[in-house]
């Protein structure tokens, strides 16, 4: 039971190219079903890790990598096919790149070694997941356009919030809550 959460995470990573292939092949519904399966595996691996106290340092590292890999790959594929605006893909990747650079700088300066997600970062992720779902489910274009706008605001806002937190860490040596 101890290794099942990590195996499910690796499975999620392995599903990423399958999902990307389905999107690039124009099989959005198929990609949607694979994304749902991946999402369920993410929920199950988290539940098993907590319920059976089977969490590991490897799992703590792999799980967010699997999430970001899949989410990033889905948006890149959707952007490539024109299903989502390229500016949205650029904003998502730009924010994440800035976060990675900022975290690396804080770590290198010895200012911080843990970078927990903020409430606003989680909100942004939820908007991104729903936007991908709306596109893959081929919902009405007006719903998709609304989702694009909301996701851009949430992603940009969370990026600004993370930058504010980084400044607080640099000034005080400790992070602020969410």
C-alpha positions in Angstrom: 0.0 0.0 0.0 2.9 2.3 0.7 4.0 2.7 -2.9 0.5 2.9 -4.5 0.3 6.7 -4.3 3.6 7.1 -6.1 2.6 4.5 -8.7 -0.6 6.5 -9.4 1.4 9.7 -9.8 3.8 8.0 -12.3 0.7 6.8 -14.1 -0.5 10.4 -14.3 2.8 11.4 -15.8 2.6 8.6 -18.3 -1.0 9.7 -19.3 0.2 13.2 -20.3 1.5 12.3 -23.8 -1.7 10.3 -24.4 -3.8 13.4 -23.6 -1.6 15.6 -25.7 -1.8 13.2 -28.6 -5.6 13.1 -28.3 -5.8 16.9 -28.3 -3.5 17.3 -31.3 -5.5 14.6 -33.1 -8.7 16.7 -32.6 -10.1 14.0 -30.2 -11.0 16.5 -27.5 -13.6 14.2 -25.8 -11.1 11.4 -25.6 -8.6 13.8 -24.0 -11.3 14.9 -21.6 -11.9 11.3 -20.5 -8.2 10.8 -19.9 -8.0 14.0 -18.0 -10.9 12.9 -15.8 -9.1 9.6 -15.2 -5.9 11.4 -14.3 -7.8 13.7 -11.9 -9.4 10.8 -10.2 -6.0 9.1 -9.8 -4.7 12.3 -8.3 -7.6 12.3 -5.8 -7.1 8.6 -5.0 -3.4 8.8 -4.5 -3.8 11.7 -2.1 -6.5 9.9 -0.2 -4.4 6.7 0.1 -1.4 8.7 1.2 -3.3 10.4 3.9 -5.6 7.6 5.0 -2.9 4.9 5.1 -0.1 7.3 6.1 1.7 6.3 3.0 3.0 9.7 2.0 6.7 10.0 1.1 9.2 12.7 0.3 9.3 11.4 -3.3 5.5 11.7 -3.5 5.6 15.2 -2.2 8.0 16.1 -5.0 6.4 14.0 -7.8 2.8 14.9 -7.2 3.1 18.7 -8.0 5.4 17.9 -10.8 2.8 15.5 -12.3 0.1 18.1 -11.9 2.1 21.0 -13.5 3.4 18.7 -16.3 -0.1 17.6 -17.2 -1.7 21.0 -16.9 1.1 22.7 -18.8 1.1 20.1 -21.6 -2.7 20.3 -21.9 -2.6 24.1 -22.3 0.3 24.0 -24.7 -1.5 21.5 -26.9 -4.8 23.5 -26.7 -2.9 26.7 -27.5 -1.1 25.0 -30.4 -4.4 23.9 -31.9 -6.0 27.3 -31.4 -8.5 26.0 -28.9 -7.3 28.5 -26.3 -5.8 31.9 -26.8 -2.0 31.9 -27.0 -2.0 34.9 -24.6 -3.6 32.6 -21.9 -1.0 29.9 -22.4 1.8 32.6 -22.2 0.3 34.0 -19.0 0.1 30.6 -17.4 3.7 29.7 -18.3 5.0 33.2 -17.6 3.6 33.2 -14.1 5.0 29.7 -13.4 8.4 30.7 -14.8 8.5 33.8 -12.6 7.5 31.6 -9.6 10.3 29.1 -10.4 12.9 31.8 -10.8 11.7 33.6 -7.6 11.7 30.4 -5.6 15.2 29.6 -6.9 16.5 33.0 -5.9 14.9 32.9 -2.4 16.4 29.4 -1.9 19.8 30.5 -3.2 19.8 33.5 -0.8 18.9 31.1 2.0 15.8 33.1 2.7 13.3 30.3 2.2 13.3 26.5 1.6 9.6 25.7 1.4 7.2 27.3 -1.0 3.6 26.3 -0.1 0.9 27.2 -2.5 -1.2 30.2 -1.6 -5.0 30.3 -1.5 -4.9 32.5 -4.7 -2.6 30.0 -6.4 -5.1 27.3 -5.7 -8.0 29.4 -7.0 -6.0 30.0 -10.2 -5.4 26.3 -10.6 -9.1 25.6 -10.2 -9.9 28.2 -12.9 -7.3 26.6 -15.2 -8.7 23.1 -14.7 -12.3 24.3 -15.3 -11.2 26.2 -18.4 -9.4 23.1 -19.8 -12.6 21.1 -19.0 -14.9 23.5 -20.8 -12.7 23.5 -23.9 -12.2 19.7 -23.9 -16.0 19.2 -23.4 -16.5 21.6 -26.3 -19.0 23.8 -24.4 -20.5 26.9 -26.0 -17.8 29.4 -27.1 -19.3 32.1 -24.9 -18.7 29.9 -21.8 -15.2 29.3 -23.0 -14.5 33.0 -23.6 -15.8 33.8 -20.1 -13.6 31.0 -18.6 -10.6 32.4 -20.5 -11.1 35.9 -19.1 -11.6 34.5 -15.5 -8.6 32.3 -15.8 -6.4 35.2 -17.0 -7.5 37.4 -14.1 -7.0 34.6 -11.5 -3.6 33.5 -12.9 -2.3 37.1 -13.2 -3.7 37.9 -9.7 -2.1 34.9 -8.1 1.2 35.7 -9.8 1.1 39.2 -8.3 0.2 37.7 -4.9 3.1 35.3 -5.0 5.4 38.2 -5.9 4.1 40.1 -2.9 4.7 37.1 -0.7 8.3 36.8 -2.0 8.9 40.5 -1.1 7.5 39.8 2.4 9.9 36.8 2.8 12.8 38.9 1.8 11.9 41.7 4.2 10.9 39.7 7.2 12.4 36.3 6.8 9.0 34.6 7.1 6.1 34.2 4.8 2.7 35.7 5.2 -0.4 33.6 5.4 -2.0 33.0 2.0 
